[in-house]
Each structure stands twice: as structure tokens, then as C-alpha cells.
Amino acid sequence: MTTYTCKRCGANATHPGHLCQPCSDHKTCRFCGALDIDTQHRCKVDLSAMKYVCDGCGRIATQASLLCKPAAIG
């Protein structure tokens, strides 16, 4: 499995766009296909599926492994 390292905080993730400062090779969101996403990107999906939030960058995700510093949404 490929991992990517955040250029800002040093966190690792399995997808380059799911870091505080995404890697330059990131072109599209693997979940919704949106082009040119940034750190504030939110997929247009059912928000009830989002179970985690990143304590570092604020991104929400369905799996903890997609975030730098995951925390369960209570």
C-alpha cells in the first residue's frame, strides 16, 4: 500500500489529497471524482456516512485511515 507524507505536519495517509497540504500529484477525489480539490474539499455524499473528523485539518471522512489525526464524530 502506498502512503503519502504531508509536507506541512509530516502525517501519513493512504491518499495524497487527504493531508493538511496535499501532494502535488493529486488530481481528483477518489470518492466523488471532483477535479482540483484542496484541503477544504467536501464530497457531495450523504453526510451521515461521515464518521471521523481530522483534528489537524478539519477534513471529514468515512474511515479513520483517510485522515492525518482522526477523531470519531460523536
N, C-alpha and C positions, 0 to 999 in steps of 0.2 A: 504494500500500500504506500502510495506517495504521500509525503507530508510536506507542508509549506510552513515557513517561518515568517512571522510578522516582522517587518522592517522597523516598526516602532517599539513594540514591547517584548519581542522575542518569543511570543506564544506560538505554538504549533497547531495546525489544523489540517484536515484531510482535503480541504478545498481552498484554493487561493483567494477567493473572494470573501471568505468568512474569517477575516482577520481585521484588526484595527486599521491597518494600512495594507490593502490588498496588493498582491503581487502584480507586476506589470503584464504578465501573460494571461491574466483573467479577462475574458471577453464577454461571457454570458453567464447568467444564473442557471445552474444545473437543474433547478426545480421548476422555474416558470419560463425560462428561456429569454428573459429580458436582456437587452443589449446594454453595454456600457454601464454596468451597475457600480455603485460606490458603497461606502461603508454604511450609508443610511438606507440602502435598498430594503424594501419590504415586498415580499412576494404577494401577489394578489391571490391568496388562498384563504381557506376557512381559518380564521384566527383561533378557533377553539382547538385546532391541531397543534398550535404552538405551545410547547410545554416548558421551554427554557429561555432565559434571557442572559446575555453576556454582561457580567459585572464590569468588563473593561470598555466595551464599545457600545453597548445597548442593543445589539442585534438580537432578534428573537429567532428561535429555531424549533424544529420538531424533535431534534436529537441533541444531547449534550455534546457529543463528539464534534459537532459543527461549529462550536464556539470556543473562543480563547479562554474565557473564565466563566463557565456555565453555572447558573443558579436556577433551581426549579422555580417556576412561576406558581405562586401559592394561591 
